[in-house]
C-alpha cells in the first residue's frame, strides 16, 4: 500500500523549485525516479507532476521532457537561499550572484534591531551587507546584524566578501551551539536612499519608493545572535519557504 500521496510529492518538488534546488530549465525527476524515491505507483507520480504543470511551475519541453518554468519576477527569500545551501551546497540559484560585500562594526541605533538582538542603544554590532543580483540585475539588498559576542568564536565575520563556509555553520562547529530561527516577518515601507542606490533605482529627488522587507531573527541557547533584513526591488514577487 502506498504511504505517500501525490500531494506530498508535489509539495516536495514545489519546495525544491521555490528554493532554487530545481532551477528554471532543469528537468524534474523522471516518473521512474519519483516512483523509486517515494515508493509510489506511476499513476501517483504522474499526478504529482501534473499538479506542478497546472500551477505553472513546469512545462513539457519537446525532446527534453518536463522542465521547470522560468519566473522572471519571482525571487527567493533569505531563508530559501539558506535552505538551498543546506540541501544542495549551492550558494546561488541559476543566474544569481552577490556583489558589493562589506562588513563593518557600528553602534546600533535602530530600535527594532536593538529589541530583536536584546542589546543596549548604541551597543556595537557587526553589520554585513551585500546585493543579490539575477542576470546582473539587482534584486535584493541584504543586511545581517550580528551580535558582537560572535566575535569571540568567529572573528571572520568582520571580513569583507562572502564567507565560506557560512559563518553560522562555523559557529556551531566551534561552539557546539545550534542556531535556530524565527519565522520570516514581512512588511512594506519606503526605501532609504542607500537602499535605492544599492538596488540601482533612479528615483526623482524626495520621491517615495515602496519596497517589500523581510526580517528574520536567529537564536542560540544564549539568546538572539543575528537579524537578517532583505529589501526587495520594486516589481518582484517574493517566494516564501513555508
VMD Tcl script that draws the C-alpha trace (Angstrom):
set ca {
  {0.00 0.00 0.00}
  {1.35 3.45 -0.93}
  {2.18 5.64 2.04}
  {2.84 8.85 0.12}
  {0.13 10.67 -1.80}
  {0.68 12.73 -4.91}
  {0.08 15.98 -2.98}
  {3.06 15.28 -0.69}
  {5.30 14.54 -3.68}
  {4.12 17.71 -5.43}
  {4.80 19.70 -2.24}
  {8.35 18.34 -2.00}
  {9.10 19.18 -5.64}
  {7.41 22.58 -5.31}
  {9.66 23.42 -2.37}
  {12.78 22.44 -4.32}
  {11.65 24.80 -7.08}
  {10.98 27.59 -4.58}
  {14.44 27.42 -3.02}
  {16.23 27.01 -6.36}
  {17.34 23.40 -5.89}
  {15.42 22.88 -9.14}
  {16.14 25.95 -11.26}
  {14.36 27.22 -14.38}
  {15.26 24.94 -17.29}
  {16.16 21.98 -15.05}
  {14.41 18.69 -15.73}
  {12.13 17.44 -12.99}
  {12.81 13.92 -11.67}
  {11.52 11.23 -14.01}
  {8.47 9.12 -13.24}
  {10.76 6.17 -12.57}
  {12.90 8.12 -10.12}
  {9.85 9.50 -8.28}
  {8.36 6.01 -8.02}
  {11.63 4.65 -6.60}
  {12.23 7.54 -4.18}
  {8.71 7.69 -2.74}
  {7.63 4.08 -3.21}
  {4.56 5.01 -5.26}
  {2.88 3.89 -8.45}
  {3.40 5.50 -11.84}
  {-0.12 6.91 -11.61}
  {0.63 8.70 -8.32}
  {3.93 10.08 -9.62}
  {2.24 11.29 -12.79}
  {-0.49 13.07 -10.78}
  {2.21 14.92 -8.80}
  {3.92 16.13 -11.98}
  {0.58 17.15 -13.49}
  {-0.15 19.22 -10.38}
  {3.04 21.23 -10.88}
  {2.17 21.80 -14.55}
  {-1.28 23.05 -13.59}
  {0.35 25.53 -11.20}
  {2.56 26.83 -14.00}
  {5.75 25.70 -12.26}
  {6.76 23.26 -15.01}
  {6.03 22.64 -18.66}
  {6.68 19.96 -21.30}
  {9.70 20.75 -23.49}
  {9.77 18.74 -26.74}
  {12.71 16.39 -26.93}
  {13.66 17.05 -23.30}
  {10.75 16.25 -21.00}
  {9.23 18.14 -18.11}
  {11.31 21.16 -17.07}
  {11.00 23.95 -14.50}
  {9.39 27.10 -15.90}
  {11.09 30.48 -15.71}
  {9.52 33.06 -13.42}
  {11.44 36.27 -14.11}
  {9.77 38.31 -11.36}
  {9.94 35.64 -8.61}
  {12.82 35.89 -6.13}
  {13.51 33.52 -3.23}
  {13.75 34.68 0.38}
  {16.87 34.66 2.51}
  {15.68 31.53 4.27}
  {15.10 29.87 0.90}
  {18.70 30.70 0.00}
  {19.84 29.19 3.29}
  {17.77 26.05 2.77}
  {19.11 25.67 -0.78}
  {22.66 25.92 0.57}
  {21.95 23.25 3.19}
  {20.18 20.98 0.72}
  {22.41 21.29 -2.34}
  {25.59 23.04 -1.21}
  {24.92 25.72 -3.84}
  {25.13 29.29 -2.57}
  {23.36 30.75 -5.61}
  {20.48 29.81 -7.87}
  {20.95 29.74 -11.63}
  {21.80 33.22 -12.93}
  {22.22 34.58 -9.39}
  {25.25 36.25 -7.80}
  {26.01 38.69 -4.99}
  {28.12 41.83 -5.14}
  {29.20 44.81 -3.04}
  {30.01 42.72 0.02}
  {31.07 44.79 3.00}
  {31.47 44.21 6.73}
  {31.74 46.79 9.49}
  {31.28 47.30 13.23}
  {28.84 50.06 14.18}
  {26.89 51.27 17.18}
  {23.25 50.25 16.73}
  {20.57 52.96 16.87}
  {17.71 51.15 15.11}
  {15.10 50.48 17.84}
  {13.77 47.35 16.09}
  {17.21 45.78 15.78}
  {18.02 46.76 19.38}
  {14.86 45.00 20.52}
  {15.41 41.90 18.37}
  {19.06 41.46 19.41}
  {18.25 42.44 23.02}
  {21.11 44.92 23.21}
  {21.52 48.42 24.59}
  {21.16 51.53 22.40}
  {24.46 52.34 20.63}
  {25.90 48.94 21.52}
  {28.18 47.76 18.73}
  {27.09 45.08 16.28}
  {28.69 43.55 13.21}
  {26.90 44.61 10.03}
  {27.33 42.61 6.84}
  {25.78 43.86 3.61}
  {25.57 42.59 0.02}
  {23.39 42.97 -3.05}
  {21.92 39.92 -4.74}
  {21.62 40.09 -8.50}
  {20.00 37.90 -11.11}
  {21.33 38.11 -14.63}
  {23.29 41.15 -13.37}
  {20.12 42.99 -12.30}
  {19.87 43.94 -8.58}
  {17.03 42.10 -6.87}
  {17.65 42.14 -3.10}
  {19.66 44.37 -0.79}
  {20.55 42.19 2.21}
  {21.78 43.20 5.66}
  {22.92 41.00 8.52}
  {23.20 42.48 12.01}
  {25.27 40.13 14.17}
  {25.66 40.25 17.96}
  {29.19 41.19 18.97}
  {29.56 38.05 21.14}
  {30.04 36.12 17.89}
  {33.45 37.76 17.51}
  {34.84 35.56 20.31}
  {34.34 32.44 18.21}
  {34.06 33.62 14.60}
  {36.15 36.78 14.16}
  {35.94 36.20 10.40}
  {32.50 37.85 10.34}
  {34.26 41.23 10.11}
  {35.93 40.27 6.81}
  {34.60 41.72 3.57}
  {33.43 39.28 0.93}
  {31.40 36.05 1.09}
  {32.27 33.72 3.96}
  {32.95 30.10 3.14}
  {31.56 28.18 4.89}
  {28.54 30.15 6.10}
  {29.51 31.74 9.43}
  {26.65 30.14 11.37}
  {27.98 26.72 10.38}
  {31.45 27.70 11.60}
  {29.96 29.00 14.85}
  {28.17 25.72 15.53}
  {31.30 23.69 14.75}
  {33.42 25.75 17.14}
  {30.93 26.14 19.98}
  {28.62 23.15 19.68}
  {25.65 25.55 19.86}
  {22.89 25.11 17.29}
  {21.34 28.24 15.80}
  {17.56 28.38 15.35}
  {15.43 30.97 13.63}
  {12.16 32.82 13.94}
  {9.55 32.75 11.16}
  {10.11 35.30 8.41}
  {8.32 38.58 9.05}
  {7.12 40.63 6.09}
  {6.25 44.28 5.79}
  {6.30 47.16 3.31}
  {7.86 50.58 3.83}
  {9.55 53.39 1.96}
  {13.09 52.69 0.81}
  {16.04 54.62 2.23}
  {18.38 56.42 -0.17}
  {21.21 53.91 0.39}
  {18.82 51.06 -0.40}
  {17.75 52.71 -3.65}
  {21.41 53.18 -4.53}
  {22.22 49.51 -3.83}
  {19.26 48.38 -5.94}
  {20.24 50.85 -8.69}
  {16.84 52.54 -8.65}
  {16.96 56.00 -10.20}
  {14.15 57.73 -8.33}
  {13.48 61.50 -8.56}
  {14.73 63.50 -5.55}
  {12.47 63.35 -2.49}
  {10.26 60.73 -4.14}
  {8.76 57.81 -2.19}
  {9.56 54.29 -3.36}
  {7.80 51.42 -1.60}
  {9.71 48.17 -1.05}
  {8.95 44.77 0.46}
  {11.10 43.95 3.51}
  {11.66 40.55 5.11}
  {13.10 40.19 8.59}
  {14.32 37.07 10.41}
  {15.93 36.66 13.84}
  {18.33 33.83 14.68}
  {18.96 32.47 18.19}
  {21.26 30.13 20.05}
  {20.98 28.94 23.66}
  {22.27 32.32 24.90}
  {19.67 34.40 23.07}
  {19.38 36.38 19.82}
  {22.52 36.25 17.71}
  {21.68 37.69 14.27}
  {18.99 39.60 12.41}
  {18.54 39.38 8.64}
  {16.83 42.11 6.66}
  {16.15 41.64 2.94}
  {14.89 44.59 0.89}
  {13.31 43.64 -2.45}
  {13.47 45.75 -5.56}
  {10.00 47.02 -6.63}
  {8.09 44.85 -9.08}
  {9.40 41.49 -7.81}
  {7.46 38.63 -6.27}
  {8.80 37.11 -3.08}
  {8.65 33.31 -2.82}
  {8.00 32.04 0.70}
  {9.60 28.89 2.09}
  {6.77 27.99 4.45}
}
mol new
graphics top color blue
foreach p $ca { graphics top sphere $p radius 0.5 }
foreach p [lrange $ca 0 end-1] q [lrange $ca 1 end] { graphics top cylinder $p $q radius 0.2 }
display resetview
